[in-house]
Amino acid sequence: MTILSDRDVRPETETVDEEVFEPRRDIRSRSLDDRLTAPGAAIAAAALVRLVFNDVLPWSGWVGFFFCWVFTFLVLQTALTLLTNPRPIVVDRLMASAVTVGAVIIGVALASAVIYTVVRSATSLAHLNFFTTDMSGVRPTDPLVRGGILHAIVGSIIQIGIAVIITVPLGIGTAVYMAEVGGKASTVVRTVVEAMTALPSIVAGLFIYTVFIIGLGHDRSGLAAALAISVMILPIIARSADIALRIVPNGLREASLALGASQWETVWRVVLPTARPGLTTAVILGIARGVGETSPVLLTSGASTFLAFNPNSGAMNSLPLYVFSAVRSGQNLYILRGFGAATVLLALVLVLFVIMRRLARQQDSR
């Protein structure tokens, strides 16, 4: 007996349609033409803008030249890419170039601001007395060997410390209520928090000035300034912490509840430790916002030239307020002191950022 296979019994007239698949092109791969398109478009855009910007149109300035070059570069690169590539590749190249140029612009702007501030402050930072003395009895025209910003550094640390002590429990507690408790009132709370994130700093200063100083009869002091800073950073910490809690997987909550834990134990032992890096970022964002505030401190505390450790009595200066007073003075030496204070403020924010990040990593490792 002969066993026939499927091929033998299939009619000769039957054919198998074979699908022909074209190889898929990776949009991230770049040919030689793609690699030469960007620099070629950049050079052509620079030459064209140089001709039009300076010779044809009555324009000047490197800022306007740069933005005209960016626009011309994107147009030329899109046109050159369109000659040899389909529309999806053209769109991808255009978006990639636009995002890259935007990142470069932001990086250059940030770096230029920091470098310019540090360079201008080199003269004042070279004197040790700038960090160890205050401005008591020092005039704006006195040389840099006299006076310093010790009173502003201490004032900023005290004010931001009090503000953090007040706002961290309130902000994280508000975020826990919005993300974990919920209910009808949580929608109202979230709306108020989101609206307060755009609150002008002068309004926060006026609120504390009206309620705490005029209403309660308290004197202008570092405590009042800390309360005004707290009003500014509370919605930022609450909103950022709410986002950090919402990205915690629900499976962790369900597993904790399934093991018999209460909702409070689940939040305290599962949700908050899991969201600790995000909560640390929320606190850092709040500190970065509060440490640079000027108008609330000016309204609620006022500027001073002497060192003060008691936040509950008398005026207490801060680094942003010192920079504001120095720059608007019009005196060259005092302006240099202002740039030095701005550099110290940048260093203070960086130190606080590093400390918070290290604390978060140590607790995560545990």
C-alpha positions as CSV (number, residue, x, y, z in Angstrom):
1,M,0.0,0.0,0.0
2,T,1.3,3.4,-1.0
3,I,0.7,6.3,1.4
4,L,0.1,9.5,-0.4
5,S,1.2,12.8,1.1
6,D,-0.7,16.0,1.1
7,R,1.5,17.3,-1.7
8,D,0.6,14.3,-3.8
9,V,-3.2,14.7,-3.4
10,R,-3.2,18.4,-3.9
11,P,-4.4,19.4,-7.4
12,E,-1.7,20.6,-9.7
13,T,-3.6,23.7,-10.5
14,E,-3.6,24.8,-6.8
15,T,-0.9,27.3,-6.0
16,V,0.2,28.6,-2.6
17,D,0.1,32.4,-2.3
18,E,3.3,33.4,-0.7
19,E,3.2,36.8,1.0
20,V,6.2,38.9,0.3
21,F,7.2,41.1,3.3
22,E,9.3,44.1,2.7
23,P,12.0,44.6,5.2
24,R,11.0,47.1,7.9
25,R,13.2,50.1,8.1
26,D,14.3,51.2,11.5
27,I,13.7,54.9,11.8
28,R,16.6,55.2,14.2
29,S,19.1,53.9,11.7
30,R,20.8,56.6,9.7
31,S,22.4,56.3,6.3
32,L,25.3,58.4,5.0
33,D,22.8,60.9,3.5
34,D,21.0,61.2,6.8
35,R,24.3,61.8,8.7
36,L,25.3,64.5,6.3
37,T,22.0,66.2,6.1
38,A,22.1,67.8,9.6
39,P,25.5,69.4,9.3
40,G,24.9,70.5,5.7
41,A,21.6,72.1,6.7
42,A,23.3,73.8,9.7
43,I,26.1,75.3,7.5
44,A,23.6,76.4,4.8
45,A,21.3,77.9,7.4
46,A,24.2,79.8,9.0
47,A,25.3,81.2,5.6
48,L,21.8,82.2,4.6
49,V,20.9,83.8,7.9
50,R,24.2,85.6,7.9
51,L,23.4,87.1,4.5
52,V,19.8,88.0,5.2
53,F,20.2,89.0,8.9
54,N,23.1,91.5,8.5
55,D,23.1,92.5,4.9
56,V,19.5,92.6,3.8
57,L,17.5,93.3,6.9
58,P,18.5,96.0,9.5
59,W,18.8,93.5,12.3
60,S,21.6,92.9,14.8
61,G,22.4,90.8,17.9
62,W,23.4,87.2,18.3
63,V,20.1,86.2,20.0
64,G,18.0,87.1,17.0
65,F,20.6,85.5,14.7
66,F,20.5,82.3,16.7
67,F,16.7,81.9,16.6
68,C,16.6,82.8,12.9
69,W,19.3,80.2,12.3
70,V,17.3,77.5,14.3
71,F,14.2,78.1,12.2
72,T,16.1,78.1,8.9
73,F,18.0,75.0,10.0
74,L,14.8,73.0,10.7
75,V,13.2,74.1,7.4
76,L,16.3,73.1,5.4
77,Q,16.8,69.8,7.1
78,T,13.1,68.9,6.6
79,A,13.4,69.8,2.9
80,L,16.6,67.8,2.4
81,T,15.2,64.8,4.3
82,L,12.1,64.8,2.2
83,L,14.1,64.3,-1.0
84,T,15.2,60.7,0.0
85,N,12.8,59.6,2.8
86,P,9.1,58.9,3.2
87,R,6.9,61.2,5.3
88,P,7.2,59.2,8.7
89,I,11.0,59.4,8.5
90,V,10.8,63.2,7.7
91,V,8.5,63.8,10.7
92,D,10.7,61.8,13.0
93,R,13.9,63.7,11.9
94,L,12.1,67.0,12.3
95,M,10.8,66.2,15.8
96,A,14.2,64.8,16.9
97,S,16.0,67.9,15.7
98,A,13.4,70.2,17.3
99,V,13.7,68.4,20.7
100,T,17.5,68.4,20.5
101,V,17.7,72.1,19.7
102,G,15.2,72.9,22.5
103,A,17.3,70.9,25.0
104,V,20.5,72.7,23.8
105,I,18.8,76.1,24.2
106,I,17.7,75.4,27.7
107,G,21.1,74.0,28.6
108,V,22.9,77.0,27.2
109,A,20.6,79.4,28.9
110,L,21.0,77.7,32.3
111,A,24.8,77.3,31.9
112,S,25.3,80.9,30.8
113,A,23.3,82.2,33.8
114,V,25.2,80.1,36.3
115,I,28.6,80.9,34.7
116,Y,27.9,84.6,34.4
117,T,26.9,84.7,38.1
118,V,29.9,82.8,39.3
119,V,32.3,84.9,37.2
120,R,30.9,88.2,38.5
121,S,31.0,86.9,42.1
122,A,34.7,85.8,41.9
123,T,35.9,89.1,43.3
124,S,33.7,89.0,46.4
125,L,34.0,85.3,47.1
126,A,37.8,85.7,47.3
127,H,37.5,87.4,50.7
128,L,37.0,85.3,53.8
129,N,35.1,88.0,55.6
130,F,32.4,87.7,53.0
131,F,31.3,84.5,54.7
132,T,32.1,85.3,58.3
133,T,30.7,88.8,58.9
134,D,27.5,90.7,58.4
135,M,26.8,94.2,57.1
136,S,26.5,96.0,60.4
137,G,28.0,99.5,60.0
138,V,29.2,98.8,56.4
139,R,28.2,101.2,53.7
140,P,27.5,100.1,50.1
141,T,30.6,101.9,48.9
142,D,33.0,100.3,51.4
143,P,35.6,97.9,50.0
144,L,35.0,94.2,49.8
145,V,37.4,93.5,52.7
146,R,34.6,94.8,55.0
147,G,31.2,93.2,55.5
148,G,29.7,89.9,54.5
149,I,26.5,87.9,54.0
150,L,26.6,85.7,57.2
151,H,23.4,87.3,58.4
152,A,21.6,86.5,55.1
153,I,22.9,82.9,55.1
154,V,21.7,82.3,58.6
155,G,18.4,83.9,57.9
156,S,17.7,81.8,54.8
157,I,18.6,78.6,56.6
158,I,16.3,79.4,59.6
159,Q,13.4,80.6,57.4
160,I,13.5,77.6,55.0
161,G,14.0,75.2,57.9
162,I,10.9,76.5,59.7
163,A,9.0,76.4,56.4
164,V,10.0,72.8,55.7
165,I,9.1,71.7,59.3
166,I,5.6,73.1,58.8
167,T,4.9,72.1,55.2
168,V,6.4,68.6,54.9
169,P,3.8,66.9,57.2
170,L,1.0,69.1,55.9
171,G,1.9,68.5,52.2
172,I,2.4,64.8,52.5
173,G,-0.6,64.4,54.6
174,T,-2.7,66.3,52.0
175,A,-1.3,64.1,49.3
176,V,-2.2,60.9,51.3
177,Y,-5.7,62.2,51.7
178,M,-6.1,62.9,48.0
179,A,-4.4,59.7,46.7
180,E,-5.4,57.1,49.4
181,V,-8.5,58.3,51.2
182,G,-10.4,59.9,48.3
183,G,-14.0,60.9,48.5
184,K,-16.0,63.9,47.3
185,A,-14.0,66.3,49.3
186,S,-10.7,65.1,47.8
187,T,-11.7,66.6,44.4
188,V,-12.2,70.0,46.1
189,V,-8.9,69.7,47.9
190,R,-7.1,68.7,44.7
191,T,-8.6,71.7,42.8
192,V,-7.5,74.1,45.6
193,V,-4.0,72.7,45.6
194,E,-3.6,72.9,41.9
195,A,-4.9,76.5,41.9
196,M,-2.5,77.4,44.7
197,T,0.5,76.2,42.7
198,A,0.1,79.3,40.5
199,L,-0.3,81.6,43.5
200,P,1.8,84.8,43.1
201,S,4.4,85.1,45.9
202,I,3.3,88.7,46.6
203,V,-0.2,87.4,47.4
204,A,1.2,84.9,49.9
205,G,3.2,87.7,51.6
206,L,0.1,89.9,51.7
207,F,-1.9,87.1,53.2
208,I,0.6,86.5,56.1
209,Y,1.0,90.2,56.5
210,T,-2.8,90.7,56.9
211,V,-3.5,87.7,59.1
212,F,-0.4,87.2,61.1
213,I,1.0,90.7,61.5
214,I,-2.1,93.0,61.3
215,G,-4.7,90.5,62.5
216,L,-2.8,88.8,65.3
217,G,-0.6,91.8,66.1
218,H,2.7,90.0,65.7
219,D,5.8,91.9,64.7
220,R,7.5,91.6,61.4
221,S,10.0,88.8,61.9
222,G,11.7,85.7,60.4
223,L,8.8,83.6,61.6
224,A,6.3,85.6,59.6
225,A,8.6,85.2,56.6
226,A,8.8,81.5,57.1
227,L,5.0,81.3,57.2
228,A,4.8,83.2,53.9
229,I,7.3,80.8,52.4
230,S,5.2,77.9,53.8
231,V,2.2,79.1,51.9
232,M,4.2,79.1,48.7
233,I,5.8,75.7,49.0
234,L,2.8,73.8,50.5
235,P,0.9,73.3,47.3
236,I,4.0,72.3,45.4
237,I,4.9,69.6,47.9
238,A,1.3,68.4,48.1
239,R,0.9,68.2,44.3
240,S,4.2,66.5,43.6
241,A,3.7,64.0,46.5
242,D,0.2,63.2,45.2
243,I,1.7,62.3,41.8
244,A,4.4,60.2,43.6
245,L,1.7,58.3,45.5
246,R,-0.5,57.7,42.5
247,I,2.3,55.9,40.6
248,V,2.6,53.2,43.3
249,P,1.2,50.0,41.9
250,N,-2.2,49.0,43.2
251,G,-1.0,45.4,43.5
252,L,1.1,46.4,46.5
253,R,-1.9,47.9,48.3
254,E,-4.1,44.9,47.5
255,A,-1.4,42.5,48.7
256,S,-1.1,44.4,52.0
257,L,-4.8,44.5,52.5
258,A,-5.1,40.8,51.7
259,L,-2.6,40.0,54.4
260,G,-4.9,41.6,57.0
261,A,-3.2,45.1,57.2
262,S,-5.4,48.1,57.8
263,Q,-5.5,51.0,55.4
264,W,-3.3,53.1,57.7
265,E,-0.7,50.3,58.0
266,T,-0.8,49.9,54.2
267,V,-0.1,53.5,53.7
268,W,2.6,53.8,56.4
269,R,4.5,50.5,55.7
270,V,3.9,50.0,52.0
271,V,2.9,53.1,50.0
272,L,5.0,55.7,51.7
273,P,8.3,53.7,51.6
274,T,7.7,52.7,48.0
275,A,7.1,56.4,47.0
276,R,10.0,57.7,49.1
277,P,12.1,58.8,46.0
278,G,9.1,60.7,44.6
279,L,8.4,62.3,48.0
280,T,12.0,63.4,48.3
281,T,11.7,65.1,44.9
282,A,8.6,66.8,46.0
283,V,10.4,68.2,49.1
284,I,13.3,69.3,47.0
285,L,11.0,71.1,44.5
286,G,9.3,72.9,47.4
287,I,12.7,73.9,49.0
288,A,14.0,75.2,45.6
289,R,10.8,77.3,45.2
290,G,10.9,78.7,48.8
291,V,14.5,79.4,49.1
292,G,14.5,81.9,46.3
293,E,11.4,84.0,47.3
294,T,12.0,87.7,47.9
295,S,8.7,89.6,48.0
296,P,7.1,87.6,50.9
297,V,10.3,88.1,53.0
298,L,10.4,91.8,52.2
299,L,6.7,92.2,53.3
300,T,6.7,90.0,56.4
301,S,10.3,90.4,57.7
302,G,12.1,93.2,56.1
303,A,15.8,93.6,55.4
304,S,18.4,93.9,58.1
305,T,22.2,94.3,58.2
306,F,22.9,92.5,61.4
307,L,23.1,88.8,62.4
308,A,19.9,87.5,64.0
309,F,19.2,84.0,65.4
310,N,15.8,84.6,66.9
311,P,13.1,84.2,64.2
312,N,10.4,85.5,66.5
313,S,11.7,89.0,67.1
314,G,12.9,91.6,64.7
315,A,13.8,91.7,61.0
316,M,15.7,88.8,59.5
317,N,17.4,89.1,56.2
318,S,17.7,86.3,53.6
319,L,19.9,85.6,50.6
320,P,17.3,86.5,47.9
321,L,16.4,89.7,49.7
322,Y,20.1,90.6,50.1
323,V,20.7,90.0,46.3
324,F,17.6,92.2,45.6
325,S,18.8,95.0,47.8
326,A,22.4,94.8,46.5
327,V,21.6,94.8,42.8
328,R,19.1,97.7,43.0
329,S,21.5,99.9,45.0
330,G,23.4,101.0,41.9
331,Q,26.8,100.8,43.7
332,N,29.3,98.6,41.8
333,L,30.9,97.1,44.9
334,Y,27.5,96.3,46.4
335,I,26.4,94.8,43.2
336,L,29.4,92.5,43.3
337,R,28.4,91.5,46.8
338,G,24.9,90.7,45.4
339,F,26.4,88.4,42.8
340,G,28.4,86.7,45.5
341,A,25.3,86.1,47.5
342,A,23.5,84.7,44.4
343,T,26.4,82.2,44.0
344,V,26.1,81.2,47.6
345,L,22.4,80.7,47.1
346,L,23.0,78.4,44.2
347,A,25.5,76.4,46.2
348,L,23.0,76.2,49.1
349,V,20.3,74.8,46.9
350,L,22.8,72.3,45.4
351,V,23.9,71.2,48.9
352,L,20.3,70.7,50.0
353,F,19.5,68.7,46.9
354,V,22.5,66.4,47.4
355,I,21.7,65.9,51.1
356,M,18.0,65.0,50.4
357,R,19.0,62.6,47.6
358,R,21.6,60.8,49.7
359,L,19.1,60.4,52.6
360,A,16.5,58.9,50.2
361,R,19.1,56.5,48.8
362,Q,20.3,55.4,52.2
363,Q,16.7,54.7,53.3
364,D,16.0,52.8,50.1
365,S,19.0,50.6,50.6
366,R,17.8,49.7,54.1
